[in-house]
């Protein structure tokens, strides 16, 4: 620790991202990246952007990207906010919309960046326990609050919350913002975007990192009432007036416009997920229902930490969470290709046989 650090820095507990190991012949199933590359139209757009125009600043408002996103969802451009990945968008959301006198509410098992943002921005919060089935019970959120946020589907469980329940939550919580973090929504969960024009306190965040295969480009966005978007823009313009570079805008536009490729790759991931769940069940794994591009699963007799360590010996990386204790038996497996899934099952077969 340094004597030059501010009090805020001393008190922070930073988010720890998934491991990015530099190993050959690695089956990497730990960070929920898409196993399929971006649309060929994205690659072409990026090549065209590599030009003399890079000497110029990008559009500070990212108007063309906002227009492409708005058109995709049947919204207006003033209902769209863009940033460097959904993590940056969420950072602005916490500062602009979720910092109030009453506590922010989110699940006790969820995206672990939420308490980090609260520490960074001095936001009081309360965690709401998932029920015994690891599901969100919206009735538990019927209490005074300065905002509500959770992923749908939730992470790391992958369990989706039905749109009807989200709408009920919005109806019972009209005095603060409800943020639905839909990073994984495109893999089989119904989006809340269709509720935006009905509920002015609803904000939905998305990323191009997962379903659009652009984790390396860093583009995220928020959708909501224009007044909510204006609040985010005021924070952004007080922090970084040029967040989206020329490559990110060009690639993001091309990705949003290629719906055929998007639908095809999402369908592949969903099909592989369903088959993997069946194959895991045959090996005595119990998997939570998933609407995401990952599975949260546990073996009936082998601990999650031990499984993760044994898989690493087979050059397969999955994610294990030690806390809270009730998730410790589980591992989170990103959905890869069919070939990667077969490698995983073969490794698990070998591990389980040697453990008998």
DATA-V60911 format. One record per residue. N is the residue number from 0. RES is the residue in one letter. SS is DSSP state (helix for helix, strand for strand, loop for the rest). OMEGA is omega as a letter, one per 20 degrees, with the letter a starting at -180 (* if undefined). BURIAL is # if it has 9 or more other ideal C-beta (glycine too) atoms within 8 Angstrom, else .. Layout:
N/RES/SS/OMEGA/BURIAL
N/RES/SS/OMEGA/BURIAL
//
This chain:
0/X/loop/a/.
1/X/loop/r/.
2/X/loop/a/.
3/X/loop/r/.
4/X/loop/r/.
5/X/loop/r/.
6/X/helix/a/.
7/X/helix/a/.
8/X/helix/r/.
9/X/helix/a/.
10/X/helix/a/.
11/X/loop/r/#
12/X/loop/a/.
13/X/loop/r/.
14/X/loop/r/.
15/X/loop/a/.
16/X/loop/r/.
17/X/loop/a/.
18/X/loop/r/.
19/X/loop/a/.
20/X/loop/r/.
21/X/loop/a/.
22/X/loop/r/.
23/X/loop/r/.
24/X/loop/a/.
25/X/loop/r/#
26/X/strand/a/#
27/X/strand/a/#
28/X/loop/a/#
29/X/loop/a/#
30/X/loop/r/#
31/X/loop/r/#
32/X/loop/r/#
33/X/loop/a/#
34/X/loop/a/.
35/X/loop/a/.
36/X/loop/a/.
37/X/loop/r/#
38/X/loop/r/#
39/X/helix/r/.
40/X/helix/r/#
41/X/helix/a/#
42/X/helix/r/#
43/X/helix/r/#
44/X/helix/r/#
45/X/helix/r/#
46/X/helix/r/.
47/X/helix/a/.
48/X/helix/r/#
49/X/loop/a/.
50/X/loop/a/.
51/X/helix/a/.
52/X/helix/r/.
53/X/helix/r/.
54/X/helix/a/.
55/X/loop/r/.
56/X/loop/r/.
57/X/loop/r/#
58/X/loop/a/.
59/X/loop/a/.
60/X/loop/a/.
61/X/loop/a/#
62/X/helix/a/.
63/X/helix/r/#
64/X/helix/r/#
65/X/helix/a/#
66/X/helix/r/#
67/X/helix/r/#
68/X/helix/r/#
69/X/helix/r/#
70/X/helix/a/.
71/X/helix/a/#
72/X/helix/a/.
73/X/loop/r/.
74/X/loop/r/#
75/X/loop/a/.
76/X/helix/r/#
77/X/helix/r/.
78/X/helix/a/#
79/X/strand/r/#
80/X/strand/a/#
81/X/strand/r/#
82/X/strand/a/#
83/X/loop/a/#
84/X/helix/a/#
85/X/helix/r/#
86/X/helix/r/#
87/X/helix/r/#
88/X/helix/r/#
89/X/helix/r/#
90/X/helix/r/#
91/X/helix/r/#
92/X/helix/a/#
93/X/helix/a/#
94/X/helix/a/#
95/X/helix/a/#
96/X/helix/a/#
97/X/loop/a/#
98/X/loop/a/#
99/X/loop/a/.
100/X/loop/r/.
101/X/loop/a/.
102/X/loop/r/.
103/X/strand/a/#
104/X/strand/r/#
105/X/strand/a/#
106/X/strand/r/#
107/X/loop/r/.
108/X/loop/a/#
109/X/loop/r/#
110/X/loop/a/.
111/X/loop/r/.
112/X/helix/a/#
113/X/helix/r/#
114/X/helix/r/#
115/X/helix/r/#
116/X/helix/r/#
117/X/helix/r/#
118/X/helix/a/#
119/X/helix/a/#
120/X/helix/r/#
121/X/loop/a/.
122/X/loop/r/#
123/X/loop/a/.
124/X/strand/r/#
125/X/strand/r/.
126/X/strand/a/.
127/X/strand/a/#
128/X/loop/r/.
129/X/loop/r/#
130/X/loop/a/.
131/X/loop/r/.
132/X/loop/a/.
133/X/loop/r/#
134/X/loop/r/.
135/X/loop/r/#
136/X/loop/a/.
137/X/helix/r/#
138/X/helix/r/.
139/X/helix/a/#
140/X/helix/r/#
141/X/loop/a/.
142/X/loop/r/.
143/X/loop/a/.
144/X/loop/r/#
145/X/loop/a/#
146/X/strand/r/#
147/X/strand/r/#
148/X/strand/r/#
149/X/strand/r/#
150/X/strand/r/#
151/X/loop/j/#
152/X/loop/a/#
153/X/loop/r/#
154/X/loop/j/#
155/X/loop/a/#
156/X/loop/a/#
157/X/loop/a/#
158/X/loop/r/#
159/X/loop/r/#
160/X/loop/a/#
161/X/loop/a/.
162/X/helix/r/#
163/X/helix/r/.
164/X/helix/r/#
165/X/helix/r/#
166/X/helix/r/#
167/X/helix/r/#
168/X/helix/r/#
169/X/helix/r/#
170/X/helix/a/.
171/X/loop/a/#
172/X/loop/a/#
173/X/loop/a/.
174/X/loop/r/.
175/X/loop/a/#
176/X/loop/r/#
177/X/strand/a/#
178/X/strand/r/#
179/X/strand/a/#
180/X/strand/a/#
181/X/loop/a/#
182/X/loop/a/#
183/X/loop/a/#
184/X/helix/a/#
185/X/helix/a/.
186/X/helix/r/#
187/X/loop/r/.
188/X/loop/a/#
189/X/loop/a/.
190/X/loop/r/#
191/X/loop/a/#
192/X/helix/a/#
193/X/helix/r/.
194/X/helix/a/#
195/X/loop/a/#
196/X/loop/r/.
197/X/loop/a/.
198/X/loop/a/#
199/X/loop/r/.
200/X/loop/a/#
201/X/strand/r/#
202/X/strand/a/#
203/X/strand/r/#
204/X/strand/r/#
205/X/strand/r/#
206/X/strand/r/#
207/X/loop/a/#
208/X/loop/a/#
209/X/loop/a/#
210/X/loop/r/#
211/X/loop/r/#
212/X/loop/a/#
213/X/loop/r/#
214/X/loop/a/#
215/X/loop/a/.
216/X/loop/r/#
217/X/loop/r/#
218/X/loop/r/#
219/X/strand/a/#
220/X/strand/r/#
221/X/strand/r/#
222/X/strand/r/#
223/X/strand/r/#
224/X/loop/a/#
225/X/helix/r/#
226/X/helix/r/.
227/X/helix/r/#
228/X/helix/r/#
229/X/helix/r/#
230/X/helix/r/#
231/X/helix/r/#
232/X/helix/r/#
233/X/helix/r/#
234/X/helix/a/#
235/X/helix/a/#
236/X/helix/r/.
237/X/loop/a/.
238/X/loop/a/.
239/X/loop/a/.
240/X/loop/r/.
241/X/loop/a/.
242/X/loop/a/#
243/X/loop/a/#
244/X/loop/a/.
245/X/helix/r/#
246/X/helix/a/#
247/X/helix/a/#
248/X/helix/a/#
249/X/helix/r/#
250/X/helix/r/#
251/X/helix/r/#
252/X/helix/a/#
253/X/helix/r/#
254/X/helix/a/#
255/X/helix/a/#
256/X/helix/a/#
257/X/loop/a/#
258/X/helix/a/.
259/X/helix/r/.
260/X/helix/r/#
261/X/helix/a/#
262/X/helix/a/.
263/X/helix/a/.
264/X/helix/r/#
265/X/helix/r/#
266/X/helix/r/.
267/X/helix/a/#
268/X/helix/a/#
269/X/helix/r/#
270/X/helix/r/.
271/X/helix/r/#
272/X/helix/a/#
273/X/helix/r/.
274/X/helix/r/#
275/X/helix/r/#
276/X/helix/r/#
277/X/helix/a/.
278/X/helix/r/#
279/X/helix/r/#
280/X/helix/r/#
281/X/helix/r/.
282/X/loop/r/#
283/X/loop/r/.
284/X/strand/r/#
285/X/strand/a/.
286/X/strand/r/#
287/X/loop/r/#
288/X/loop/a/.
289/X/loop/r/#
290/X/loop/a/#
291/X/loop/r/#
292/X/loop/r/#
293/X/strand/r/#
294/X/strand/r/#
295/X/strand/a/#
296/X/strand/r/#
297/X/strand/r/#
298/X/strand/a/#
299/X/loop/a/.
300/X/loop/a/.
301/X/loop/a/#
302/X/loop/a/.
303/X/helix/a/#
304/X/helix/r/#
305/X/helix/r/.
306/X/helix/a/#
307/X/helix/r/#
308/X/helix/a/.
309/X/helix/r/#
310/X/helix/r/#
311/X/helix/r/#
312/X/helix/r/.
313/X/loop/a/#
314/X/loop/r/#
315/X/strand/a/#
316/X/strand/r/#
317/X/loop/a/#
318/X/strand/r/#
319/X/loop/r/#
320/X/loop/a/#
321/X/loop/a/.
322/X/loop/i/.
323/X/loop/a/.
324/X/helix/a/.
325/X/helix/r/.
326/X/helix/a/#
327/X/loop/r/#
328/X/loop/a/.
329/X/strand/r/#
330/X/strand/r/#
331/X/strand/a/#
332/X/strand/r/#
333/X/strand/r/#
334/X/loop/r/#
335/X/loop/r/#
336/X/loop/r/.
337/X/helix/r/.
338/X/helix/r/.
339/X/helix/r/#
340/X/helix/r/#
341/X/helix/r/.
342/X/helix/r/#
343/X/helix/a/#
344/X/helix/r/#
345/X/helix/r/.
346/X/helix/r/#
347/X/helix/r/#
348/X/helix/a/#
349/X/helix/a/#
350/X/helix/a/#
351/X/helix/r/#
352/X/helix/a/.
353/X/helix/a/.
354/X/loop/a/.
355/X/loop/*/.
//
